Amino acid sequence: MRIQRENTTAVIVDVQERLFPHIQNREALTERLEILIRGLRELQIPLIVTEQYRKGLGPTVTPVERAAATGGTLETLEKMAFSCCDDPVIAERLIAPDIRTVMLAGIETHICVLQSSMDLLSHGITPVVVADATGSRRVYDRELALQRIQTAGGVLTTVESVLFELCRYAGTDTFRTISALVK
């Protein structure tokens, strides 16, 4: 399955201040999320940032929020459900006739990313999980969640791979921007 720009949207899931300090490999995760988000903005992929119970977990971490606000309108949606699909406002944006794939990145992989993936699959939408832009408090939880998503029919990818796949052609200004981001 080839990921197409025209029928893809992206969600950065719950990368929030009070939870993020407990996530494994958070420095590398921050870097991957920033590159992914800047690349998605360059490619003009619609982007939603979710926050799980903002009062308890705080706002989106500054580097992610800053990257998401660059080059487009930042749409941050609060949710109480673990799955993005269980929130009516978010689900309306994801489960739409023109959407075939939803790219997911963020935390925690074994809870919100996993449940969102499973629900997207049940609606006939392919979740594309950017594995190196996801995290959990425990590595084992993350790894098992990624296995489960893939076994169920979700697609796993990496930041660099998906950005070049969406870019499609070398020699363009977009290609040059993406190349500079991933170096």
C-alpha positions in Angstrom: 0.0 0.0 0.0 1.4 3.4 -1.0 0.7 6.3 1.3 -0.8 9.2 -0.7 -0.8 12.9 0.3 -4.3 13.6 -1.0 -6.0 11.1 1.3 -3.9 11.2 4.4 -4.2 13.1 7.6 -1.9 13.1 10.6 -2.4 13.0 14.4 0.2 13.8 17.0 -1.2 12.0 20.1 -0.9 13.4 23.6 2.7 14.6 23.9 2.1 16.4 27.1 4.2 18.1 29.8 3.3 15.9 32.8 3.6 12.6 31.0 6.5 13.2 28.6 9.3 13.2 31.3 8.4 9.6 32.0 8.7 8.4 28.4 11.7 6.2 27.4 14.1 7.8 25.0 12.2 11.1 25.1 15.1 13.2 23.7 15.3 11.1 20.5 11.5 11.1 20.4 11.3 14.9 20.6 13.8 15.1 17.7 11.8 12.6 15.5 8.5 14.4 16.3 9.9 17.8 15.3 11.3 16.5 12.0 8.0 14.6 11.3 5.8 17.6 12.0 8.0 20.1 10.0 8.0 17.6 7.1 4.2 17.2 7.3 3.8 20.9 7.3 6.1 21.2 4.2 4.0 18.5 2.5 0.8 20.2 3.5 -0.6 17.2 5.2 -3.5 18.1 7.5 -2.3 17.8 11.1 -4.2 17.5 14.4 -2.6 17.6 17.9 -4.5 15.9 20.6 -4.3 16.3 24.4 -5.6 13.8 26.8 -7.2 15.5 29.8 -5.2 18.7 29.6 -6.0 19.7 33.2 -4.3 16.6 34.5 -1.5 16.0 32.0 -0.8 19.6 31.0 -0.4 21.1 27.5 1.6 19.8 24.6 5.3 20.0 25.2 6.8 23.2 23.8 9.1 21.8 21.0 6.2 19.8 19.6 3.7 22.7 19.9 6.2 25.0 18.3 6.9 22.7 15.3 3.1 22.1 14.9 2.4 25.8 14.8 5.0 26.4 12.1 3.6 26.7 8.6 0.0 26.2 9.3 -2.9 26.6 11.7 -2.3 24.6 14.9 -5.4 22.5 15.7 -5.2 21.1 19.2 -8.1 19.0 20.4 -8.6 17.8 23.9 -10.0 14.4 24.5 -11.0 12.2 27.5 -11.2 8.9 25.5 -8.0 7.0 25.0 -8.8 6.4 21.3 -9.0 9.4 19.1 -12.0 7.7 17.4 -14.0 7.7 20.6 -14.0 11.5 20.7 -16.8 12.7 18.3 -15.0 15.9 17.2 -11.7 14.1 16.4 -13.5 11.1 14.9 -15.4 13.4 12.5 -12.0 14.6 11.1 -10.5 11.2 10.8 -13.4 9.0 9.7 -14.3 10.8 6.5 -14.9 9.7 3.0 -11.8 11.4 1.6 -9.4 9.9 4.3 -7.9 6.5 3.6 -4.9 6.7 5.9 -4.3 8.3 9.2 -0.7 8.8 10.3 -0.2 8.4 14.1 2.7 9.5 16.2 3.0 10.4 19.9 2.4 8.8 23.3 1.7 6.4 24.7 2.1 3.8 22.0 0.4 1.0 24.0 -2.6 3.0 25.0 -3.8 5.9 22.9 -1.9 5.1 19.7 -2.8 1.4 19.9 -6.5 2.0 20.6 -6.8 4.7 17.9 -5.2 2.3 15.4 -7.5 -0.5 16.2 -10.6 1.8 15.9 -9.4 3.2 12.6 -9.0 -0.3 11.2 -12.5 -1.1 12.2 -13.7 1.9 10.1 -11.7 0.7 7.1 -9.0 3.4 7.5 -5.4 2.3 7.5 -3.4 3.6 10.5 0.2 4.4 9.5 2.2 4.5 12.8 5.4 6.3 12.6 7.3 4.0 14.9 10.3 6.1 15.7 8.0 9.0 16.6 6.1 7.0 19.2 6.9 6.3 22.8 5.8 4.7 26.1 7.0 4.7 29.6 8.3 1.1 29.2 10.0 -0.1 26.0 8.3 -3.5 26.2 4.9 -1.9 26.2 5.8 0.1 23.1 7.3 -2.9 21.2 4.3 -5.2 21.9 1.8 -2.4 20.9 3.7 -1.9 17.6 3.6 -5.7 16.9 -0.1 -5.8 17.7 -0.9 -2.9 15.4 1.1 -4.5 12.5 -0.5 -7.9 13.0 -4.0 -6.3 12.9 -3.2 -4.6 9.6 -1.7 -1.3 10.5 1.4 0.0 8.7 4.6 0.7 10.6 7.1 3.2 9.1 9.7 5.7 10.2 9.9 9.5 10.0 12.4 9.5 7.1 10.7 6.8 5.1 7.2 8.3 5.3 8.4 11.8 4.5 10.2 10.7 1.3 7.3 8.4 0.4 4.9 11.4 0.6 7.4 13.6 -1.2 7.6 11.1 -4.1 10.1 13.1 -6.3 13.6 14.4 -6.0 14.7 17.7 -7.4 11.8 19.8 -6.0 11.9 22.5 -3.4 9.8 20.2 -1.1 12.4 17.4 -1.6 15.2 19.8 -0.7 13.4 20.8 2.5 12.7 17.2 3.5 16.3 16.2 2.8 17.6 19.1 5.0 15.2 18.1 7.8 16.3 14.4 7.9 20.0 15.1 7.8 
